[in-house]
Amino acid sequence: MSHPHQPRRGSLGFSPRVRARSQKPKYRSWAELGDQPRIQGFVGFKAGMSHLVMIDDRPHSVTEGMEISVPVTIVETPQMHVAGIRIYDDGPYGKKVLAEAWTNDGKELAKLMPLKKDGHKTEDELARIAELVKSGRVADVRVLTYTKTAEVTGIPKKVPELMENRIGGGDMAKRFEFAKSLMGKAVSVKDVFAPGELVDISAITKGKGTQGPVKRWGVSIQKRKHARTGKKRHIGTLGPWNPHRIRWQVPQLGQTGYHQRTEYNKRIIRMGDKPEEFTPAGGFLHYGVLRTDYVVLKGSIPGPVKRMIRIRPAVRPRQTPKQAPEITYVSKQSKQG
């Protein structure tokens, strides 16, 4: 007698599948770096996809040394401005904020978004943070950064995106001095990443609204005889008579998409400050032309065009070539058909 093996459809690891609270992705883990401190995150906006031809530099690959066509995603990455420093302490229920210091940018940001109204005594706050670092209470150092979205013509938004980015590498004293040197300055994507590096991409996926169990969970469509009831795209049963309730594991209709997702080990193919090198004829669909720095990533990434993308160093990198690949052709054909 046969023993059919059919695992459940859909992962319960992402439950409950509800809409994300914000379009701004959040990171809860960071990679551990070497002895030199650096910022462990950057922000960009998805412009669109294209393809290019490059020399395959993967060792032991069947096409090693040959030209291959690769799909790529272009992410526009305007400069990030450092508005402050925030330090954390390890408490019994997680990290808690010990102190923070703001630059004069806080006054400018308060005109565009809600911030605390009290005055920022930068020197006094920095001196207090330095004492806490010497005492050994500091467990994490982060910088408060924001991106001037008004500089990106493809994003119809004026309010800056304010977020935290961790400073990694070295001890806490080195991290604080590095963060202090960035106060009030602009950081480019070239200061954080390098071509050929592996990164993790986080974004809010494309929202699809309410969908049935077939599209939402991937359950099978009912067979011919079972479809005589007049329904095909539904599950066979909601559960037993007892207990008198529906278990949360039962696949049902509901919200699909608009979830935060992270894709690991995306390789940076190219970085540059000349947008005309990758802008197609007529611009990207529903986005326009690139105006600032950009990053070219191998493959696709979550989210629709114009969606905010957060980039961090890979937390579990695999073995890949460290240098940038050799590109022989970049498609700049119009995406308008």
ZIWOJO-V639690 format. One record per residue. N is the residue number from 0. RES is the residue in one small letter. D_LAST is the distance of its C-alpha to the last C-alpha in Angstrom with 1 decimal. Layout:
n=N res=RES d_last=D_LAST
n=N res=RES d_last=D_LAST
This chain:
n=0 res=m d_last=54.5
n=1 res=s d_last=50.9
n=2 res=h d_last=50.0
n=3 res=p d_last=46.4
n=4 res=h d_last=44.8
n=5 res=q d_last=42.1
n=6 res=p d_last=41.7
n=7 res=r d_last=40.6
n=8 res=r d_last=36.9
n=9 res=g d_last=35.4
n=10 res=s d_last=37.0
n=11 res=l d_last=39.7
n=12 res=g d_last=39.4
n=13 res=f d_last=36.9
n=14 res=s d_last=39.0
n=15 res=p d_last=39.2
n=16 res=r d_last=35.5
n=17 res=v d_last=35.5
n=18 res=r d_last=33.2
n=19 res=a d_last=33.5
n=20 res=r d_last=35.9
n=21 res=s d_last=33.7
n=22 res=q d_last=30.2
n=23 res=k d_last=32.1
n=24 res=p d_last=32.7
n=25 res=k d_last=36.3
n=26 res=y d_last=37.8
n=27 res=r d_last=41.1
n=28 res=s d_last=41.6
n=29 res=w d_last=41.2
n=30 res=a d_last=41.7
n=31 res=e d_last=45.1
n=32 res=l d_last=44.8
n=33 res=g d_last=47.3
n=34 res=d d_last=49.9
n=35 res=q d_last=47.7
n=36 res=p d_last=46.3
n=37 res=r d_last=42.7
n=38 res=i d_last=40.3
n=39 res=q d_last=38.7
n=40 res=g d_last=35.7
n=41 res=f d_last=32.8
n=42 res=v d_last=30.1
n=43 res=g d_last=26.4
n=44 res=f d_last=23.3
n=45 res=k d_last=20.2
n=46 res=a d_last=17.3
n=47 res=g d_last=14.7
n=48 res=m d_last=14.1
n=49 res=s d_last=13.3
n=50 res=h d_last=15.3
n=51 res=l d_last=18.0
n=52 res=v d_last=20.8
n=53 res=m d_last=24.3
n=54 res=i d_last=27.8
n=55 res=d d_last=29.1
n=56 res=d d_last=32.2
n=57 res=r d_last=33.3
n=58 res=p d_last=36.8
n=59 res=h d_last=37.7
n=60 res=s d_last=34.1
n=61 res=v d_last=33.5
n=62 res=t d_last=30.9
n=63 res=e d_last=32.9
n=64 res=g d_last=32.5
n=65 res=m d_last=29.5
n=66 res=e d_last=25.9
n=67 res=i d_last=23.7
n=68 res=s d_last=20.1
n=69 res=v d_last=20.1
n=70 res=p d_last=17.7
n=71 res=v d_last=18.5
n=72 res=t d_last=18.5
n=73 res=i d_last=18.9
n=74 res=v d_last=21.6
n=75 res=e d_last=22.8
n=76 res=t d_last=26.6
n=77 res=p d_last=28.6
n=78 res=q d_last=32.3
n=79 res=m d_last=34.7
n=80 res=h d_last=38.0
n=81 res=v d_last=41.1
n=82 res=a d_last=43.1
n=83 res=g d_last=45.9
n=84 res=i d_last=47.5
n=85 res=r d_last=48.4
n=86 res=i d_last=50.8
n=87 res=y d_last=51.5
n=88 res=d d_last=54.6
n=89 res=d d_last=54.8
n=90 res=g d_last=56.5
n=91 res=p d_last=57.7
n=92 res=y d_last=54.7
n=93 res=g d_last=52.0
n=94 res=k d_last=51.3
n=95 res=k d_last=52.5
n=96 res=v d_last=52.0
n=97 res=l d_last=54.9
n=98 res=a d_last=54.0
n=99 res=e d_last=51.2
n=100 res=a d_last=51.0
n=101 res=w d_last=48.6
n=102 res=t d_last=48.0
n=103 res=n d_last=47.9
n=104 res=d d_last=44.2
n=105 res=g d_last=45.4
n=106 res=k d_last=46.6
n=107 res=e d_last=43.2
n=108 res=l d_last=41.4
n=109 res=a d_last=44.0
n=110 res=k d_last=42.7
n=111 res=l d_last=39.2
n=112 res=m d_last=40.1
n=113 res=p d_last=43.3
n=114 res=l d_last=45.6
n=115 res=k d_last=49.3
n=116 res=k d_last=51.2
n=117 res=d d_last=54.1
n=118 res=g d_last=54.4
n=119 res=h d_last=53.1
n=120 res=k d_last=55.9
n=121 res=t d_last=53.9
n=122 res=e d_last=56.9
n=123 res=d d_last=59.0
n=124 res=e d_last=56.2
n=125 res=l d_last=55.4
n=126 res=a d_last=59.1
n=127 res=r d_last=59.3
n=128 res=i d_last=56.4
n=129 res=a d_last=58.1
n=130 res=e d_last=61.2
n=131 res=l d_last=59.4
n=132 res=v d_last=57.8
n=133 res=k d_last=61.2
n=134 res=s d_last=62.7
n=135 res=g d_last=60.3
n=136 res=r d_last=59.1
n=137 res=v d_last=55.4
n=138 res=a d_last=53.2
n=139 res=d d_last=49.8
n=140 res=v d_last=48.4
n=141 res=r d_last=45.1
n=142 res=v d_last=43.5
n=143 res=l d_last=42.0
n=144 res=t d_last=38.7
n=145 res=y d_last=36.2
n=146 res=t d_last=32.8
n=147 res=k d_last=32.3
n=148 res=t d_last=29.1
n=149 res=a d_last=29.3
n=150 res=e d_last=28.4
n=151 res=v d_last=25.0
n=152 res=t d_last=22.9
n=153 res=g d_last=20.2
n=154 res=i d_last=23.1
n=155 res=p d_last=24.8
n=156 res=k d_last=28.2
n=157 res=k d_last=31.4
n=158 res=v d_last=33.7
n=159 res=p d_last=34.0
n=160 res=e d_last=33.6
n=161 res=l d_last=37.2
n=162 res=m d_last=37.9
n=163 res=e d_last=40.3
n=164 res=n d_last=39.7
n=165 res=r d_last=42.4
n=166 res=i d_last=44.3
n=167 res=g d_last=45.0
n=168 res=g d_last=47.2
n=169 res=g d_last=50.9
n=170 res=d d_last=53.5
n=171 res=m d_last=53.4
n=172 res=a d_last=55.1
n=173 res=k d_last=52.5
n=174 res=r d_last=49.7
n=175 res=f d_last=51.3
n=176 res=e d_last=51.9
n=177 res=f d_last=48.3
n=178 res=a d_last=47.0
n=179 res=k d_last=49.6
n=180 res=s d_last=48.3
n=181 res=l d_last=44.8
n=182 res=m d_last=46.1
n=183 res=g d_last=44.4
n=184 res=k d_last=42.0
n=185 res=a d_last=38.3
n=186 res=v d_last=37.0
n=187 res=s d_last=33.9
n=188 res=v d_last=32.0
n=189 res=k d_last=33.4
n=190 res=d d_last=36.8
n=191 res=v d_last=36.1
n=192 res=f d_last=34.0
n=193 res=a d_last=33.4
n=194 res=p d_last=30.7
n=195 res=g d_last=31.3
n=196 res=e d_last=33.0
n=197 res=l d_last=32.5
n=198 res=v d_last=31.9
n=199 res=d d_last=31.7
n=200 res=i d_last=28.9
n=201 res=s d_last=29.7
n=202 res=a d_last=27.6
n=203 res=i d_last=27.6
n=204 res=t d_last=25.3
n=205 res=k d_last=22.9
n=206 res=g d_last=25.2
n=207 res=k d_last=25.1
n=208 res=g d_last=28.3
n=209 res=t d_last=30.9
n=210 res=q d_last=30.1
n=211 res=g d_last=32.5
n=212 res=p d_last=34.2
n=213 res=v d_last=32.0
n=214 res=k d_last=28.9
n=215 res=r d_last=31.0
n=216 res=w d_last=33.4
n=217 res=g d_last=32.0
n=218 res=v d_last=35.1
n=219 res=s d_last=35.3
n=220 res=i d_last=34.7
n=221 res=q d_last=38.1
n=222 res=k d_last=39.2
n=223 res=r d_last=40.0
n=224 res=k d_last=43.6
n=225 res=h d_last=43.1
n=226 res=a d_last=40.4
n=227 res=r d_last=43.1
n=228 res=t d_last=43.7
n=229 res=g d_last=40.5
n=230 res=k d_last=38.6
n=231 res=k d_last=36.5
n=232 res=r d_last=34.5
n=233 res=h d_last=37.6
n=234 res=i d_last=40.1
n=235 res=g d_last=43.3
n=236 res=t d_last=45.7
n=237 res=l d_last=46.1
n=238 res=g d_last=49.2
n=239 res=p d_last=52.9
n=240 res=w d_last=55.5
n=241 res=n d_last=57.1
n=242 res=p d_last=56.4
n=243 res=h d_last=55.4
n=244 res=r d_last=52.2
n=245 res=i d_last=48.6
n=246 res=r d_last=47.9
n=247 res=w d_last=45.1
n=248 res=q d_last=43.8
n=249 res=v d_last=42.9
n=250 res=p d_last=39.1
n=251 res=q d_last=38.4
n=252 res=l d_last=35.6
n=253 res=g d_last=34.7
n=254 res=q d_last=32.5
n=255 res=t d_last=29.5
n=256 res=g d_last=27.5
n=257 res=y d_last=28.1
n=258 res=h d_last=30.5
n=259 res=q d_last=31.2
n=260 res=r d_last=30.3
n=261 res=t d_last=31.0
n=262 res=e d_last=29.5
n=263 res=y d_last=31.8
n=264 res=n d_last=31.6
n=265 res=k d_last=28.2
n=266 res=r d_last=28.3
n=267 res=i d_last=27.5
n=268 res=i d_last=25.6
n=269 res=r d_last=25.6
n=270 res=m d_last=26.8
n=271 res=g d_last=26.7
n=272 res=d d_last=27.1
n=273 res=k d_last=24.7
n=274 res=p d_last=21.4
n=275 res=e d_last=19.8
n=276 res=e d_last=20.1
n=277 res=f d_last=17.4
n=278 res=t d_last=15.4
n=279 res=p d_last=11.8
n=280 res=a d_last=10.9
n=281 res=g d_last=10.6
n=282 res=g d_last=12.2
n=283 res=f d_last=11.7
n=284 res=l d_last=10.3
n=285 res=h d_last=13.6
n=286 res=y d_last=15.6
n=287 res=g d_last=15.2
n=288 res=v d_last=16.7
n=289 res=l d_last=19.6
n=290 res=r d_last=23.0
n=291 res=t d_last=25.6
n=292 res=d d_last=26.3
n=293 res=y d_last=24.0
n=294 res=v d_last=24.5
n=295 res=v d_last=22.3
n=296 res=l d_last=23.3
n=297 res=k d_last=23.0
n=298 res=g d_last=21.3
n=299 res=s d_last=20.3
n=300 res=i d_last=22.5
n=301 res=p d_last=23.4
n=302 res=g d_last=22.2
n=303 res=p d_last=19.1
n=304 res=v d_last=17.5
n=305 res=k d_last=20.3
n=306 res=r d_last=23.0
n=307 res=m d_last=26.1
n=308 res=i d_last=26.6
n=309 res=r d_last=30.1
n=310 res=i d_last=30.9
n=311 res=r d_last=34.3
n=312 res=p d_last=35.9
n=313 res=a d_last=35.9
n=314 res=v d_last=38.9
n=315 res=r d_last=39.1
n=316 res=p d_last=37.4
n=317 res=r d_last=37.3
n=318 res=q d_last=38.2
n=319 res=t d_last=35.3
n=320 res=p d_last=35.3
n=321 res=k d_last=36.1
n=322 res=q d_last=34.6
n=323 res=a d_last=31.0
n=324 res=p d_last=29.2
n=325 res=e d_last=28.4
n=326 res=i d_last=24.7
n=327 res=t d_last=23.8
n=328 res=y d_last=20.1
n=329 res=v d_last=17.5
n=330 res=s d_last=13.7
n=331 res=k d_last=12.5
n=332 res=q d_last=9.1
n=333 res=s d_last=6.6
n=334 res=k d_last=5.6
n=335 res=q d_last=3.8
n=336 res=g d_last=0.0
